[in-house]
Amino acid sequence: MWWLDSSLSHSFYRVPQSPSGWTITRMPVSVMSILPHVALCYHYAYVLYVHVTILGPNLLAFSMWCLILQLVYFSWCVISDLIAASAEGSSIAKAATRFRDWLLAAAVFPIGTLVVTTFWLIYAIDRELIFPEKMDRFFPAWLNHALHTFVLPLLLLEMFLDKHKYPSRTSGMLGTISFGLAYLIWLMYLGFAQNIWVYPFLEVLEGPYFVLFFAVTTTFVLLLYYIGEKVNNLLGGGKGSESRHSPMQKID
């Protein structure tokens, strides 16, 4: 029979110790942490399915890159949880957790936060530059919020529910810059080679303003990396994520 102690957020089960008594054994926290990760995988998979159904399979918008990144991250969280549950303390479990934490720090949090903040900032200035009003006719409001609003609260919830150890700033920020540079090259190729401007405001930016925009954006995303590190520490991370997947303990 299963017993759940909600005050400790751990799962317990009773196994026979002897004809006269029972031993209560605590399951690894990974067994519990996998549940929200599976739920978020389903959430982002469904959002991706609806997005592709409406607009087709394209990688033009940065929000689409962010969506795929969120799905990849939470899928890896499930894999990491399963490895931790089945191979507690092994080198592969530790490596899986380290990569999970690096991916969150280097790309998932700063890119997700960048998408949310820049979208609504530009939307507030002139929505036609980022999300034209004509899109309201076929792009549901809930999907817009799933792409451009809920990303940040869900990441904060992830940081609160699961402990993460940020990598060195050099490693993390290099990952952030690399991801951003990859999308910048993609944008410039589409704009200058194919004359496809994903965001209308980029087409109206001239020379130095175009360069200035990306310089400011790069600085901002690195600032978001730093903010993510501080938020993670504030929520209890930064002291070693492996403590989440503690070995099974006996309770007297």
C-alpha positions in Angstrom: 0.0 0.0 0.0 1.2 3.5 -0.9 1.3 6.3 1.7 2.0 10.0 0.9 3.4 12.4 3.5 2.4 15.8 2.0 4.3 17.8 4.6 7.6 16.3 3.4 6.6 15.9 -0.3 8.0 12.4 -0.3 6.4 9.1 -1.3 6.4 6.2 1.2 5.6 2.6 0.9 5.5 -0.2 3.5 7.3 -3.4 3.0 7.3 -6.4 5.4 10.3 -6.5 7.6 9.3 -9.3 9.9 6.0 -11.1 10.9 5.8 -8.6 13.7 6.5 -5.2 12.1 6.9 -3.1 9.0 9.6 -0.8 7.6 8.6 2.5 6.0 11.0 3.4 3.1 11.2 6.8 1.4 11.3 6.9 -2.3 13.7 9.2 -4.2 12.3 12.6 -4.8 12.9 12.0 -8.5 9.8 9.8 -8.5 7.7 12.8 -7.5 9.6 15.5 -9.5 9.0 13.5 -12.7 5.2 14.2 -12.6 5.4 18.0 -13.2 8.0 17.4 -15.9 5.8 14.9 -17.7 2.9 17.4 -17.5 5.1 20.2 -18.9 6.3 17.9 -21.7 2.7 17.3 -22.7 1.9 21.0 -22.4 4.6 22.1 -24.8 4.1 19.2 -27.1 0.4 20.2 -27.5 1.3 23.9 -27.9 3.8 22.9 -30.7 1.2 20.7 -32.3 -1.4 23.5 -32.4 1.2 26.0 -33.6 2.3 23.8 -36.5 -1.3 23.1 -37.3 -2.1 26.8 -37.7 1.2 28.2 -39.2 2.9 25.1 -40.5 6.3 23.7 -39.6 8.6 26.7 -39.8 11.4 28.0 -37.7 11.1 31.7 -38.5 10.0 33.2 -35.3 12.2 33.2 -32.2 9.2 32.2 -30.1 9.2 28.9 -32.1 12.8 28.3 -31.3 12.0 29.0 -27.7 9.0 26.6 -27.8 11.1 23.8 -29.1 13.8 24.6 -26.6 11.3 24.3 -23.7 10.0 21.0 -25.0 13.6 19.6 -25.4 14.5 20.8 -21.9 11.5 19.3 -20.1 11.9 16.1 -22.1 15.5 15.9 -20.8 14.2 16.5 -17.3 12.0 13.4 -17.6 15.0 11.4 -18.8 17.2 12.8 -16.1 14.6 11.9 -13.4 14.3 8.3 -14.7 18.1 7.9 -14.8 18.3 9.3 -11.2 15.6 6.9 -10.0 17.1 3.8 -11.5 20.8 4.6 -11.2 21.1 6.6 -8.1 24.5 8.2 -7.6 26.0 6.8 -10.8 28.2 8.8 -13.1 25.6 8.8 -15.8 23.0 10.2 -13.4 25.3 13.0 -12.3 26.2 13.8 -16.0 22.5 13.9 -16.9 21.7 16.3 -14.1 24.7 18.5 -14.9 23.6 18.8 -18.5 20.0 19.6 -17.4 21.2 22.4 -15.2 23.6 23.8 -17.9 20.8 23.8 -20.5 18.5 25.6 -18.1 21.1 28.2 -17.2 22.6 28.7 -20.7 19.6 28.7 -22.9 16.2 27.8 -21.4 15.8 30.6 -18.8 17.5 33.5 -20.6 15.9 32.8 -23.9 12.5 32.1 -22.4 12.7 35.3 -20.4 13.9 37.3 -23.4 10.9 36.1 -25.5 8.4 37.1 -22.8 9.9 40.5 -22.0 10.7 41.7 -25.6 7.4 40.5 -27.0 5.3 42.4 -24.6 7.5 45.4 -24.6 7.3 45.7 -28.4 3.6 44.8 -28.3 3.0 47.7 -25.9 4.8 50.1 -28.2 3.2 49.0 -31.4 1.7 45.5 -31.7 1.8 45.7 -35.5 5.6 45.4 -35.3 5.5 42.1 -33.5 2.0 40.6 -33.6 -0.3 42.3 -36.2 -4.0 42.6 -35.3 -4.9 40.5 -38.3 -3.4 37.4 -36.5 -6.2 37.6 -33.9 -8.6 36.1 -36.5 -6.8 32.7 -36.7 -4.3 32.7 -33.8 -6.1 31.9 -30.5 -5.3 34.1 -27.5 -4.4 31.1 -25.3 -1.8 30.0 -27.8 -0.3 33.5 -27.8 0.0 33.5 -24.0 1.4 29.9 -24.1 4.2 31.2 -26.3 4.8 34.6 -24.9 3.5 34.8 -21.3 3.3 31.4 -19.5 6.9 30.5 -20.4 8.4 32.6 -17.6 6.1 31.6 -14.7 6.6 27.9 -15.6 10.3 28.3 -15.5 10.1 30.0 -12.1 7.9 27.1 -10.9 10.5 24.6 -12.2 13.3 26.4 -10.3 11.1 26.4 -7.2 10.2 22.7 -7.4 13.6 21.3 -8.4 17.0 22.3 -7.3 19.5 23.4 -9.9 23.2 24.1 -9.8 24.3 26.7 -12.2 27.5 26.1 -14.2 30.4 28.5 -14.3 29.5 31.8 -15.8 32.0 31.3 -18.6 30.4 28.0 -19.6 26.9 29.3 -19.2 27.3 32.6 -20.9 29.1 31.1 -23.8 26.1 28.8 -24.3 23.8 31.8 -24.2 25.8 33.7 -26.7 26.1 30.7 -29.0 22.4 30.1 -29.1 21.7 33.8 -29.7 24.3 34.0 -32.4 22.8 31.0 -34.2 19.4 32.7 -34.4 21.0 36.1 -35.4 22.7 34.4 -38.4 19.4 32.7 -39.3 17.6 36.1 -39.1 20.2 37.8 -41.3 20.1 35.0 -43.8 16.3 35.2 -44.1 16.3 39.0 -44.2 19.2 39.8 -46.5 19.3 36.7 -48.7 15.6 35.7 -48.9 14.0 39.1 -48.2 11.9 37.5 -45.4 11.7 39.7 -42.4 10.3 37.6 -39.5 9.7 40.8 -37.5 8.5 43.8 -39.4 10.3 46.3 -37.1 13.7 44.8 -38.2 13.1 45.9 -41.8 12.6 49.5 -40.8 15.8 49.7 -38.7 18.6 51.3 -40.6 22.3 50.7 -40.4 23.6 51.7 -37.0 20.2 51.2 -35.4 20.1 47.6 -36.6 23.5 47.0 -35.1 22.5 48.9 -31.9 19.4 46.8 -31.5 21.3 43.5 -31.5 24.0 44.9 -29.3 21.4 45.9 -26.7 19.6 42.6 -27.1 22.9 40.7 -26.5 23.7 42.7 -23.4 20.1 42.2 -22.2 20.2 38.4 -22.6 23.5 38.2 -20.7 21.8 40.3 -18.0 19.0 37.8 -18.0 21.5 35.0 -17.5 22.8 36.8 -14.4 19.3 37.4 -13.1 18.5 33.7 -13.7 21.4 32.7 -11.6 20.3 35.0 -8.7 16.7 33.8 -8.9 17.9 30.2 -8.8 19.9 30.9 -5.7 17.0 32.7 -4.1 14.7 29.8 -4.7 17.2 27.4 -3.1 19.4 26.2 -6.0 23.1 26.7 -6.5 24.1 24.3 -3.7 24.1 21.1 -5.8 21.2 19.7 -7.7 22.2 16.2 -7.0 20.8 16.5 -3.5 17.4 16.3 -5.0 17.9 12.7 -6.0 18.8 11.4 -2.5 19.2 7.7 -1.9 16.4 5.7 -0.4 16.3 6.2 3.3 14.7 4.2 6.1 12.4 5.9 8.5 12.1 4.5 12.0 
